[in-house]
Amino acid sequence: MSDDLAPTFRSDVTVELVRSAATDTDVLWAARVSTKGEQSLETIGEDPEKSKGLINFLMRDRHGTPFEHNSMTFFISAPIFVFREFHRHRSGWSYNEESGRYRELQPVFYVPGPERRLVQQGKPGRYEFVEGTAEQHKVTSEAMEESYRASYRAYQEMLAAGVAREVARAVLPVGLFSSMYATCNARSLMHFLSLRTKNEQATVPSFPQREIEMVAEQMEEHWAQLMPLTRAAFNAHGRVAP
Ligand SMILES: Cc1cc2nc3c(=O)[nH]c(=O)nc-3n(C[C@H](O)[C@H](O)[C@H](O)COP(=O)(O)OP(=O)(O)OC[C@H]3O[C@@H](n4cnc5c(N)ncnc54)[C@H](O)[C@@H]3O)c2cc1C
């Protein structure tokens, strides 16, 4: 294999906020239409304490629809096994992902970094993860890299022999990086975060796979900048999506 086809190995995932129309005031005018009708837009500059109180009330009593009048589009690079979990989130999400039929897939593969806890303990659904030993990290990196190199070599052999990309890709593993745009609103994002982050403020704990949690944490950081009052109310009310 030539040098530019040699696999590269990554331990991180990336999330870029490419576009947004999402502010706390979008929640306010949507909620206030129920009492103020068409004048609800004029109330945007109202007393900030009242606004904070309204967002808290909506979150606490699970009036969810005012949290839908906003939009965030993220560009995400992560392994395919993360996207398999991600695409289970159907409501309030739109996705477009790179194609393994229309383009040659690049040799970028996931290998857990030294901070990734490798050893699982406890019952299914409630696993706790503890540090791996240096030896376990070594075995993991070496086994993954060897396997990735072999599968990418087989992929290239088939392409060189004239086999279609959609057939040859069958040998590539779920540790291969992919990329996608994902668009959501604050309500669908909160539902995703409630399931895909582990957080001590959550009244209903979740036990997500660490790699999708790495994506979720970066998305939450972007969202917290855009909608700080909504994010604070989400935390204050147990990280349950309204
Ligand atoms: C820790 C963890 C472990 C998991 N393990 C597994 C596993 O082993 N196997 C597996 O297959 N999946 C597993 N999943 C995926 C899980 O079952 C859900 O598919 C995923 O979390 C998306 O949740 P959701 O359906 O609530 O989200 P969305 O699809 O975004 O739906 C949001 C909400 O809309 C409503 N809704 C959407 N569609 C329907 C519908 N058809 N009917 C009624 N209401 C609907 C529901 O209220 C739902 O909560 C796991 C998820 C987590 C977080």
The ligand as an ORCA input file, in Angstrom:
! r2SCAN-3c Opt
* xyz 0 1
  C     -27.503      3.126     27.464
  C     -28.270      2.676     26.250
  C     -28.271      1.340     25.872
  C     -28.970      0.916     24.744
  N     -28.945     -0.412     24.389
  C     -29.640     -0.821     23.298
  C     -29.657     -2.196     22.901
  O     -29.036     -3.035     23.531
  N     -30.344     -2.551     21.780
  C     -31.046     -1.629     21.044
  O     -31.671     -1.998     20.039
  N     -31.050     -0.320     21.392
  C     -30.384      0.107     22.484
  N     -30.379      1.442     22.818
  C     -31.096      2.396     21.957
  C     -32.477      2.763     22.553
  O     -33.319      1.633     22.586
  C     -33.131      3.872     21.717
  O     -33.292      3.411     20.392
  C     -32.325      5.156     21.680
  O     -31.875      5.494     22.965
  C     -33.183      6.293     21.119
  O     -34.158      6.610     22.088
  P     -35.619      7.063     21.699
  O     -36.340      6.032     20.903
  O     -36.261      7.529     22.977
  O     -35.290      8.377     20.796
  P     -36.081      8.942     19.540
  O     -36.148      7.955     18.453
  O     -35.435     10.257     19.217
  O     -37.536      9.168     20.082
  C     -37.808     10.227     21.009
  C     -39.136      9.942     21.686
  O     -40.178      9.994     20.709
  C     -41.157      8.998     21.016
  N     -41.199      8.037     19.908
  C     -40.337      7.959     18.840
  N     -40.703      6.973     18.010
  C     -41.785      6.378     18.557
  C     -42.596      5.277     18.190
  N     -42.382      4.555     17.092
  N     -43.626      4.956     18.993
  C     -43.887      5.648     20.115
  N     -43.137      6.708     20.554
  C     -42.107      7.058     19.769
  C     -40.751      8.344     22.327
  O     -41.322      9.049     23.395
  C     -39.243      8.561     22.325
  O     -38.654      8.541     23.618
  C     -29.694      1.873     23.958
  C     -29.683      3.219     24.338
  C     -28.986      3.628     25.462
  C     -28.996      5.107     25.838
*
